[in-house]
Amino acid sequence: EEERRMPQGDYIEEFRKKHGTRLDHEERTRKREARSVHRAGVVARSLTGLKAKIHNKQRFKQKAVMKKTLAMHAVKQKKKRLGDGEDDNEDDGGDPARVRDGAVPSYLLDREQVSRSKVLSNTVKQKRKEKAGKWDVPLPKVRAVAEDEMFRVMKSGKRKNKEWKRMVTKVTFVGEGFTRKPPKYERFIRPMGLRFKKAHITHPELKTTFCLDIIGVKKNPQGVAYTQLGVITKGTVIEVNVSDLGLVTNAGKVVWGKYAQVTNNPENDGCINGVLLV
């Protein structure tokens, strides 16, 4: 019964355990692996269409894993080369040319040698962190707004039996040269009373509030659809015109557009308050 339950693929292993392998088994296996690359190339060149896409995707993943493995080995070897000088003369991949001449003071013995490439990569990482830090917003999390709260259903048609129109109940920004669609075809209605053009933005370092013109809505945390409609709710990142503040870049150019995050509920307060993202 045990033999009957045995998986069908195990009979090869059973045979090898009992009788061993051919004398040239290792050599044949090595040659087969060496030839498999050429065989894979022939297959890749002959495939077309969807099969080619799937095959290329698999090859891409395999190459990515291989590159990562090689990069890890390279880092290990670099660390080994930049290790203590006493191991440099041994046959473990050390570079004999890096042997120090003369004695080293005791306070320098525990100090590591850092390669130039390492310093460069650290600098790049630091810059990325600083850039990411600029996007640290005052309100990282906001309450999710339901669709019923954001829109009001408008009944249309001769008998008022069509319900495909929506009226936006939140503050919106529509831009300077905005023209409405014909009322018959307008799905999202943005009321004139809730369209805003200016915002009260506080500069966190100057501790001063300015009334600035809104240039556009960069991102609404409630979703992409609300960003495209120009809906402004609490936590929305908007772009404001800061040319009046006289801010300049390191190159000496005047900054005229900067991002700010809305910190209040504009539909309740009747104005937009926000903090400049410096």
Buried (B, 14 or more C-beta within 10 A) or exposed (E): EEEEEEEEEEEEEEEEEEEEEEEEEEEEEEEEEEEEEEEEEEEEEEBEEEEBEEBEEEEEEEEEEEEEEEEEEEEEEEEBBBBEEEEBEEEEEBEEEEEEEEEEEEEEEEEEEEEEEBEEEEEEEEEEEEEEEEEEBBBEEBEEBEEEEBBEEBEBEEEEEEEEBBEBBBBBBBEEEEEEEEEEEBEBBBEEEBBBEBBBBBBEEEEEBBEBBBBEBBBBBBBEEBBEBBBBBBBBBBBBBBBEBEBEEEEEEEEEEBBBBBBBBBBEEEEBBBBBBE
